[in-house]
Amino acid sequence: MSIAPSKPVKSRRLRLGPRSAGMLLSPAEFDRARGVPGWRYELINGVLVVSPTPSRKERHPNEELGYWLRQYQVSHPRGSALDLSLHEEEIETGENRRRLDRAIWCGLCRDPRSGEIPTIAVEFVSAGKVDQLRDYVVKRDEYRAVGIREYWVIDRFRRTLTVYVFGGPEDEEHLIPEGQTYESPLLPGFVLDVKALLAFADRWAAQKRQRRR
């Protein structure tokens, strides 16, 4: 009597949510999983990290930065240097899965391919000491390792923009305080006004102070 071969059993796709924080996952399991909307999911050293959606103090300046970049792309004579800018972009950094506040691709002269590492990574710093260590040190090292050429750290607490430049004979670090501007050679003609950008975060902080009175 012949026996029909059994059908392969498909592994169930994981459904992730805020209670999933701390779960141990492989990169393959993370890549297949689906997450409840409204939360950010990252895989760091095999551990699932779940965090709330960024606050308005982070989202508003990020949206404005995206708008400025788009305006540069469509109206500046050299705006074609910018290929694409996206917020909340997931990238692979080795075994880790990071969620960038903003990813910028430039100099490709085409749309980036799926999974292609951005040219510039942008992060808006959160308040905690652990968050600051992660943004200034841990992510810096990971982004350098995967080939990102510039890493912008926008810090509304220190009132600064820190730019890390990778790929040359030596890494460079530039500290741009509030009141000054930054121009990247990767985006010729694009001027990032630090004070103007931080002002969008300040609006929500001032509103919060008024509610407390």
C-alpha positions in Angstrom: 0.0 0.0 0.0 1.5 3.3 -1.0 1.5 6.2 1.4 1.0 9.7 0.2 3.8 12.0 1.2 2.8 14.4 3.9 2.6 18.0 3.1 5.2 20.3 4.7 3.9 22.2 7.7 4.2 25.9 7.3 5.6 27.7 10.3 3.2 30.3 11.7 4.1 33.9 11.3 4.6 35.6 14.6 2.3 38.4 15.7 4.2 40.9 17.7 2.9 43.5 20.1 4.0 45.5 23.2 3.9 42.4 25.3 6.4 40.7 23.0 9.2 42.9 24.3 12.2 40.8 25.4 11.3 37.8 23.2 14.3 36.0 21.8 14.2 35.8 18.0 16.4 34.9 15.1 16.8 37.4 12.3 14.7 35.1 10.1 11.9 34.9 12.6 11.9 38.7 13.0 11.9 39.3 9.3 8.8 37.1 8.9 6.9 38.5 11.9 4.1 41.0 11.8 3.7 43.8 14.3 0.7 45.5 15.8 0.6 49.0 14.3 1.5 51.9 16.6 4.7 50.4 18.0 8.4 50.3 16.8 10.0 46.9 16.6 13.8 46.3 16.6 15.9 43.2 17.0 19.0 43.9 19.0 21.5 41.1 19.8 18.7 38.5 19.3 16.3 40.3 21.7 13.1 42.0 20.5 12.9 45.7 21.5 9.4 47.3 21.4 9.0 51.0 21.9 6.1 53.4 21.5 5.6 55.5 18.4 7.9 58.6 18.7 6.3 61.7 20.3 5.3 64.8 18.4 8.5 66.5 19.7 10.4 63.9 17.6 7.9 63.4 14.7 7.4 67.1 13.9 11.0 68.0 13.3 11.5 64.8 11.4 8.5 65.6 9.1 9.9 69.1 8.5 13.3 67.7 7.7 11.6 65.4 5.2 9.8 68.4 3.7 13.0 70.4 3.4 14.7 67.5 1.7 11.8 67.2 -0.8 11.9 70.9 -1.5 15.6 70.7 -2.2 15.1 67.7 -4.5 12.5 69.4 -6.7 13.6 73.0 -6.6 17.3 73.2 -6.2 19.6 73.1 -9.3 21.6 70.3 -7.7 18.6 68.6 -6.0 18.9 65.5 -8.2 21.7 64.4 -5.8 18.9 63.3 -3.5 17.3 60.0 -4.6 14.9 59.3 -1.7 14.2 60.2 1.9 12.0 58.0 4.1 11.1 58.1 7.8 10.8 55.0 10.0 12.9 52.8 7.7 14.1 49.4 8.9 17.7 48.4 8.0 19.8 45.4 8.7 23.0 45.9 10.7 24.5 42.4 10.8 22.2 40.3 13.0 20.4 43.4 14.3 17.4 45.1 12.8 17.3 48.9 13.4 14.5 51.3 12.8 15.9 54.6 11.5 14.1 57.9 12.2 15.0 58.9 8.7 17.0 57.3 5.9 18.4 59.3 3.0 19.8 57.8 -0.2 21.8 60.1 -2.5 24.2 59.9 -5.4 22.6 56.7 -6.9 20.8 58.4 -9.7 18.0 55.8 -9.2 15.6 54.6 -6.6 17.3 52.5 -3.9 16.7 48.7 -4.1 14.9 46.9 -1.3 17.3 46.5 1.6 19.9 48.8 0.1 21.7 50.6 2.9 21.0 54.4 3.0 23.7 56.9 2.4 22.8 59.0 5.4 21.1 57.9 8.6 19.3 60.4 10.8 18.3 59.9 14.5 16.5 62.2 16.8 17.8 61.6 20.4 15.4 60.6 23.2 15.8 61.7 26.8 17.1 58.7 28.6 20.8 58.0 29.2 20.5 54.6 27.7 18.9 56.1 24.6 21.7 58.6 24.3 24.4 56.0 24.6 22.6 53.9 22.0 22.3 56.9 19.6 25.8 58.3 20.0 27.8 55.2 20.4 26.1 51.9 19.6 24.3 53.0 16.5 27.3 55.0 15.3 29.4 51.8 15.3 26.7 49.7 13.6 26.1 52.3 10.9 29.8 52.6 10.1 30.1 48.9 9.8 27.3 48.5 7.2 28.6 51.3 5.0 26.5 54.3 5.8 28.5 57.4 4.9 27.1 60.0 7.2 25.2 59.7 10.5 23.3 62.8 11.8 22.3 62.9 15.5 19.8 65.6 16.2 19.7 66.4 19.9 17.0 68.7 21.2 18.4 68.4 24.8 22.0 69.5 24.0 20.7 71.8 21.2 23.2 70.3 18.7 23.6 68.4 15.5 26.4 65.9 15.6 27.6 64.5 12.2 29.7 61.4 11.9 31.4 61.0 8.5 32.6 57.5 7.6 34.5 56.1 4.6 37.6 58.4 4.5 41.1 57.7 5.8 39.8 58.5 9.3 36.3 59.0 10.7 35.3 62.6 11.2 33.0 64.1 13.9 31.5 67.5 13.5 29.5 69.3 16.2 27.1 71.9 14.9 25.5 74.0 17.7 22.2 75.7 17.6 22.5 78.9 15.5 24.7 77.3 12.9 24.0 75.4 9.7 25.4 72.2 8.2 26.0 71.5 4.5 26.8 67.9 3.5 29.0 67.3 0.4 26.6 64.4 -0.3 23.7 66.9 -0.8 25.3 69.9 -2.4 23.4 73.1 -1.8 21.2 71.7 1.0 21.5 73.8 4.1 20.3 72.3 7.4 19.5 75.0 9.9 19.8 73.5 13.3 17.9 76.2 15.2 15.0 76.2 12.8 14.7 72.4 13.0 14.8 72.3 16.8 12.1 75.0 16.9 9.6 72.4 15.8 10.3 70.3 18.8 10.2 73.3 21.1 6.7 74.1 20.1 5.4 70.9 21.7 7.6 71.3 24.8 6.1 74.8 25.3 2.6 73.5 24.8 3.2 70.9 27.5 4.5 73.5 30.0 1.4 75.6 29.4 -0.9 72.7 30.2 0.9 72.2 33.6 0.2 75.8 34.7 
